[in-house]
């Protein structure tokens, strides 16, 4: 059996009078399938017993990109530059992340996902990089309306898991975010940075696969930079071990 990877959904409302749609970009789904996993989309459900039953089926958790996280989750008031917030998604993702980490299930966080991972474990965020740190290179791919657009350099720590998987300590990445990790949560360590010092990668300090990546490797792995396929393969392989132990 292939491992089941849960991907919590974002929501969209195509027209004001439409009910919300729950879903996510197909690039996340494609990356998991290519790596040998079975992706399962998780709707924004707050009902505890339903969420628990969904969680019990999962061998791993992928936290995808999307809206800003409510700063109350890390003890701050919102600044004017804060973007759209999905409170139900915050609840679902933080609940599932805390449970997965406690149970030793692998977690991979991408863009918003690195931020969710950090906040769920007790860290904090810069709510807006231009307002709080200066600079604008971190949303350059979005400004170009091109998910593969090379925005800035990524420097990885020697001996980091991501450097080992990619076979490189320095590479150019896409970038579509305006928030970033500030105080790194207990149990995580920063292992990748942009040229301006913004944290771009965190990894768990234990043996279980636990990684957050600020760029969008799912948009690069198919064609623009296939080296990123190794990250999804390692993540899914780690979930296989969980699936076997069930």
N, C-alpha and C positions, 0 to 999 in steps of 0.2 A: 504494500500500500504506500502511496505517496503521502508525504506530510501535508497537513492542512494548515494554511497560512491565513490568518484573519486580517482583513484590511478594513478598519472602520471608515465609514462613508462620510463624505461631505454632502451638503444639500444645496440644491439650486431650485429656483422658482422661475421658470421661463417667462411667465407672465404673472402679473400681480394677483390675478384671480385664480391661478393654478395652485393646486396642492404642491407641496415640496416634493422634489425627486431626490432619492438617495442614491449616490453612486460615486464613481471615481474615474480618473483618466485611465484609458486602456493601457498606457505604458507601464503602469504598476503591475497590472494583470499579466501583460506579455512577459515582463521580466521574471515574474515568479514561475510562470509556465515554462519558459525557456530553461530555467534553473532546475526544473523537476518537481516543483511544488504544485499544490492545488489551492488556488486563491479563492477565498470566500469573503464576500462583502458583508460587513456588519452594519446594519442600519442604526440610526441614532435612537436607541431605545433605552429609557431610564428604568424600566421595570426590572427590579433586581433579580427575580427568579428567571426571567427570560434571558437577561444578560449572562447570568451564571450558566445556564444551559448552553448558550452559544460558546462561552469561554471553555467549557468542558470538552468541546469538540476540537479545540485548537491545539496544534503542536508548536506554533510560533505566531508572532504578532508583527505586522508591518504597519508602522505609523506613517501616513502619507502627508503630502503638503496640503495647504489650505489656509483657513482664516487665522487671525491672531488669537492668542490665548488670553482669557480674562486675567488681567494683572492682579485681581484679588486672589488668584490662585497662588501667587508668590508674594502676597502681602503689600501690594502697591496700589496706588490710585492711577487711573488711566490718564495719560497725557493727551493733548489735543491731536497728536499725530497717530494715535492708535487707529487701526483699521477695523474691519468687520469682525465680530466675535460670534461664535456658535456655542452657546452655553451647553447645549445637550451633547455636542460633540466633545467638548472639554470633559464633561462628566464621564462619558463612555470611554474615551481614550485614557484618561488618567486612572480610572478604575481598573481597566484591563491591564494597563502597564504596571501598576503597582502589584496586581495579582500575578502577572506573568513573571516579574522579577522575583517576587517572593517564592514562586514555585519552580524557578529555574528554567523557565521556557525562554527560548531565544527571542530577542526583540531587535528589530532594525527600524530606526527612525530616519525619515528623509524630510528635509526642509522644515516645515512645521513639526515634523516628527522628532527631530533632534531636540526641539524646544519642549515638546510634550514630555519626552523622556527626562529631560533635565528638571522640569518643573515637578513632575510626578515623584521624583526622588528627592526633592527638597532644594533644588537650585532656583535661580532667578534669570530674568531676561532683560536685555535692552529693548525697550518698547519701540524705539525707532532709531536706527543707526544714524541717519543724517542729523536728526535733532540732538541726539545724545553723544555721538562720537564724531560726527562730521563725515564727509565722503558720500559718494553715491554709486560706487562701482558694484554694489551688491544687488542692485536690481537692473543691471545693464542688459541682461538677456531678455527680461520682460520689456524693457524700453525698446529693444530691437524687435520685439514680437517674434522671437526665435528661441525656442527652448534649447537648441544646441549651440547658441552663440557663445564663443569663448570670452568670458567676462574678466577673469583675473586668475592669478596664480594661487595654487594651494601648496603649502609646505607641510610635510608630515614628519612627525618625530621618528628618529631612528629607533628601530625595534618595535614600532607600532604594528598592530595587526593589519591596518589598512595599507601601510607601506609594503608589508609582506605580500598581501593579496594583489596589489597593483603592480608590484615589481618596480616601484619608483617612489622617491621621496618628494618630488616636485613635479607638478603637472598643472595644466590650464583647465579650468572648469567653467561650467555655466553658473549663473547666479540669478535667482529670482526671489529675493527676500528683502525685508526691511527691518526685521527683528533678528536678534542673535542671543546666544548664551552669554550671560554675565557671570554670575557666581556658579561655578560648577558644583553639581550635587554630590553629596557623599556617595562613594561607591563608583563614581565615574572619574575619568581623568581626560583632560584635553590632550589630543594627539595631532591636531591639524589646525593651521591658521592661514588666514589671508595675509597679504603683504602688510596690511594696516593693523595687524594684530587681532582682528576679529576671529573668535573661535569658530572653526568650521567642522571639526570632528571631535567627538568624544567616544571613549571606549570604556567598557566595564573593567573593573579591577580583578574580577574573578575569572573562572574558567568557562562559564556559560557565555555564548555569543550575545553581546550587548553593545550595540554601536549606533551612534547618531551621526548623520552626514548632512551638512547644511545645503550642499548643492543638490542637483537632481540627476543622480546616476541612472535612474530608470529611463531618462530621456536621452542618455548618451550611449548606453550599453549595446543597443542594437546595431548602430552604424557609426556614430561620431567617434566613440572611444570604447571599443569592445573590451578593453581591460576591465571595465566595471562589471562585466559579467561574472568575474571571479568573486565579487562581493556577494552577489545573489546566490551563486552556487554554494559558497561557504555557509551562508545563512540557512539555505534550505537543507544542506547536509547536517547542520547542527540540529535542525528541526526533526530530521530523520531519527536521530538518537532519542529524542523525546517520544516520537511516535512508536518506536520499538519498545520503549519502557512502559507504555500504557497497558 
